[in-house]
Amino acid sequence: MKKSDLTCPTCHAGYRRIELTSRPGAKGEYRCLLCDEVLETFDGSTDIAIRLTVQPERTFDSDFGSS
């Protein structure tokens, strides 16, 4: 088992990545849950799980809440 971290290059969300080399996984891709950027493409040779761990702060317009 290999553990590592990923960071989305677009919105800077943080992800934990776990790879199980002992069993095959599914082919496909994983996209950022916040901005839909492709973070990784899988070939199916290993089983990979990715989980959102750090959600970046969102900024609001400076007019928000001012009266």
N, C-alpha and C positions, 0 to 999 in steps of 0.2 A: 504494500500500500504506500502510495506517495501522496503527501499533503503539500499544497502550495497555495499562494494567493494570487488573484488576478485583480487588475484595476482597469475599469473601462476607460479607454483613451478619450472618449467624448465627454462623459458626464462625471468621471472620477468615482463612480460607485465601486465599492470593494466587494470581492467575492472570495470564498474559500473553495478550493478545488481539491477533490479527492479522486485518485486514480487507483483502481484495482487491476493490477496487471495479471492476476490469476484467473480472470474470466473475461470473455468477450463482451462487448457492449453493442450499442446501436449506432448505425451511421447517422450523421446529421450535423446540426450546428446548434450552438447555444448563443442566444442574443441577450443583450442587457435588458433587464426587466424595466428599466427606467427610460432608456432612450432608443432601444431597439438596435443598437450597434452589434454587429457580429463579433463575439469575443473569442470563439473557438469553433473549429470544424472537426468533427469526429470521423475517423475511418472505420470504427467498429472493432479495432484490434484489442482494445481494453475497455473496461467499464468505467465511466467518468461521471461523477456527481459534482454539481456546482451549486453553491448556496450564497445568496446575497447576505453580506455581513455588515457593510457600512453604506448607508444611504447618504449621499451628499446633501448638504443643506440647500434648500431652494431659496433663491432671492426673489423679492417682490418689488414691484414698482414703488418708488419713493412716495407716490401719492396715496398708497394704500393706507387706509385708516386715518388720514389727516382730514380735519374738518375746520 
